[in-house]
Amino acid sequence: MKQRPPAQEQMELLALKALCFADDHISEAFEMKHVSEWLGISYSYFYHSFTAVIGEPYWQYVKRHRLELSAGLLRHSGYNISEIAERSGYATVAAFTKAFTQNFGKSPRSFRKIPTLPNEQRTLQLVDSIVKAFDKKGDTLASFFNFERTEMTYLPESMLYYTILSRGQDPVAQMIMKMTMEEARLRKIVQLQELAQAKVITSTLDSVPVTSYEQMSMFAGIFLPSKDVTAALMNVTLTENLMAKRIPAGHYIKLPVPMDFAMAGIPMYEFIDRYVKEGVFKMSGNHFFISLVGPNESEIYIPYLKQLL
């Protein structure tokens, strides 16, 4: 395999850190100079290197990312448009509505009424393929992804220390190829730091299925209560080039499934979409994730706002 020059690797790492900064400050006002200063590089170098690595200017990415996450909240959360605008970093509903309409060609209110998004069709087709594969083995996928199998749980304020495994050029396939090595690395950190309450998880920073499949950023990370974060762990995460993300405390729907993360990912989204559309529950955010429990065992966590039925 051809080795990338050290300078290119450093440029890619800085770009990914900037991408993660945007995600961790989704509802806050900041400027590009704040990010370049945080990275310790010049504004000009930051502007050009981010565009070269990610394929779009930084502020264009920030705007797109915020609007796509807001679209995800419109689809699945129980928040009103004013609350979603605030959570997406817009000072007024008018400013949010204008930006959203320009980006998606529909107002937030109209977008919320769309029965099925174009990207959802692709997801549902993949679900059908997985269901057929299970049927051949004599298993019924629907029996696993059933709301009656869920339990409600509460997760305290937490930190996620993570790395981007892939983005662009079939990111899910890339993630699957890299996960074995990455999971081993993360579990070693958990073991050495004696983090009994930590979970090794995987998900995406983006909004499924609003974000284009080719632009999704897939990650793996360590999820643990903030109270368990130590100075030693923070030093390790810096050494290992792990990014940090704050996760607010909240209620979650937990669904254990007898399969690995790769098999659970697509049906997980169909499960969320189906029960939200049926009016069973509403989500409190886009940050659902899969906890890697064992070789053929996963736990799905869905941020939960309220149950309707």
N, C-alpha and C positions, 0 to 999 in steps of 0.2 A: 504494500500500500504506500502510495506517495505521501511523504511527510510534508505538512504545511510549514512554512517558515515561521519561526517564533514571533516575528512582528505581526504576521497575519493572525496567528492564534490570539495574541494580545488584543488586536483590534476587534476580533470577534467576541472576545470575553467582555470588553468594554461596551460593545453594542448590546450584548445580552443583558448586562447589568443595567444599562439605560432603559431597556425594554421592561425589565422587572421593576425599576423605580417608578415608571409610569403606571404599572399595574398596582403597585402598593400605595400610590397616592391618587387613586382614581377620582376621588371626590374633592381633592384639594387643588388650590390654585398654585401653579409654579411656572417658571420660565426655563427655557433651554439653558440659560447661563447658570441656573441653580444646579442643573444636572451635570453640566461640564465641570463646575467647581467641585461638586460632590465626587466626581470621577477623578479629579485632579489633572485634567487635560484642558487644552485651549478650546474655546468655543468653535473656532474654525475646524480644528482637527476632529472634534466631536461631530460636527455637522456632516462633514464629508465621509468620515469613517462609518458612521451609523448608516448613512444612505447606501454606501458601498456594500455593507454586510447584509442589511435587512431588505434593501431594495426599494425603500421609500424614505423620504425625509422624516426626521424625528417627529416634528409637530403634526405631520400628516398621519403618522402612526398613532400618536396620542389621541387625536380627534377620532380616528376610525375605531380605535380600541374602546374608547368611552361610549361611542354611539352603538357599537355592536353589543357591549355589555348591557347598555340601557335597553336595547331591543330584546335581549334575553330576559331581562326583568319584566318587560311588557308582556312577553309570552307566558312566563311561568310564576311570577311573583304576585303577591297580594297588595303591592304598593300602588298608590295612585300616581298619576303623571307628574304631579308636583314633587312628590317624594323621589321618584325616579330621576327627575331632572337634577335634584340636589345631590343624590347619590352618584350621579354621573359627572359632577363638577361644573354644572351650569348654574349661574347666579339667578336666572329667572326662567320661568316656564316658556316665555316668549322666545328667549334665546335658544333654549333647548329644542323647541318645536321647529324653529327655523332651520337649525343645523340638522336635525333629524330628517326633516322633510327633504332638504337638499340632498342628503346622503341616500335615503331609501326611496324617495319618490312618493312617499305617503306620510301623512301626519302620524304622530304617535298613537292617537286614538284610532285611526284607520288601520294602522299596522297591527294593533292588538286584536282586530277582528278577522285577520287573514286566517282561514282554516288551516292551510298547510303551506309552509315556506318551500321554495324550490329545493333547498339543501335537505329538507326533511324527506323529500321523496327518495333521495339517494340513501338516507339513513334507513328508511323503512324497507327498501329493497334489500339492504344488507341484513336487516333483521329477518326477513323472509328466508334468506339463504341459510342463516344460522339455525333458524327453527327447523328447516328441512334436514339439516345435518344432525340435529338432536333427535329428530323423529326416526332417522335411520338407525340410530343407536338404541332406540327404544325408550328414550327419555323425552319428557315434555317440558320444553323451556318455559312455557306459560306457568307451569306449576311453581317454578322457582321465583319468577318475577310477578308475584302476587302480593297485593297490599296486606293481605291477612298474615303474611309471614314477617311483616316488619315489626320493629319495636321502636318506641320513642326513647331517645337518649339525649343527655345534655353534655355538651363539651365546653369546658371553661375557656377563658381567653387563652389563645394559643399562639405559638410561633411555628411557621413553616420554613425550614431550611432546605433549599431545593436547587436543582440544576436543570436547565433546559436540555432535554435529550434530542429534540428534533424540531424542525420547522421547515415547511416547504418540501417539495419533491417527495410526496408520500410520507408525511410525518409519522403516521401511526405505524407503518411498517418499520421505519427507522427506530422508533421507540421500542418496538418489540425486539428488534435485533440487539439493542443496547441494554435492555432492562436487566438481564441476568448479571452482567458485570456491575451495573450501577446499584442494583439491589444488594449485592454482596458488599459493596463499598459502604453503603448507608447502614447496613446491619452491623458492620464492624464498628462504625462510629457509635451506634446505639449501645453495643455490647461494652466497648471500652469505656464509655462515659456513664455506664450503668443507668440508662434512661428507661426505667421500668414501664413508664406510662407512654412511651413514644410509639408511634405508628409509622411504618414505612408506606408511603402512599404514592399514587400516580393520578394525574388528571391533566387538564389543559388550562392555560391562563385565559382562554378565549371563551366565547359564548357559542355553545353547540345548540342548534346548527346554523346560527346566523353567520359566524365567521366562515369565510371560504376555507374548505378543507385544506387547500395548499398553503394557507397562511396561518394555520394553527400552530401554537407553541406547546408542545407536549413536555411534561416535566415528571421527575421523580424526586421525592423529598422525605424529610423527617418531620413529622407533625407531633408536637408535644405541648403540654400546658406551659404557659409563660413562667409559672412559678418554678418550673424545673430547669429553666435555662441558667447555666452557670458560666462564669468567666472562662473556665477551661473549654466548655463547649463552644463558646463564641470564638475563641482562638482557633479551635479545630475547623469551624465552618469557614473562617477566613482563609486558613491554610488550604482547605479543600475547594476553595472558590465556590462556596454555596451561597446563593442569594437568600435574603430574609424577607418574609412576608408576614404581616400581622393578620391574625384571624380573630375576629370578635367572638365572644362567648355567645352561645345560642343553642337552641334545640335542633336536633337532627332526627331524620328518619333513618334507621339502620336496617339494612337488608343483607343478611348473610346468603351467599350463593356458592354452590359446590363447583367452582370453576376458576380458572386463572383470570387475571385482569384483562387479557386480550380478548377472551371470549365474553366477558361480562360487560365490556365497554359499550358496545352498540345497543344491546337489549336494555342497558341501564337508561339510556336516553329515551328509548321508546316507552319504558316503564314510567319515567317522569312525565313525558308528554301526554301519555294516555290518561293517567290519573289526574293531572292538572285539568285537562280538557273535560274530563268527566265530573270535575268539581269536587274531588275527594280531598285535595289539599292544595295549598299555595306555598311557594318557596320564599325564603327570606333573602336569597342571594344566588349568584351563579356558581359559587365555589363548592359544588359537589365533587366527591373524590372517591377513589377505590383504595381501601387498605389491603395490602398484600399480606394475608394471614399465613398462607402455606402454598405448596406447589399447585394444588387444585382447590384452593379455598380463598375466597375474598369476602370483604365486607364493604358494601356500598353505603356512603353517608351523603344524605341529601339535606341541605339546610332548610329548616321547616318553619314557616311563619304561622300558619293556622290550618286546622282541619275543618273542612266544610260539611262533610257528611259523617 
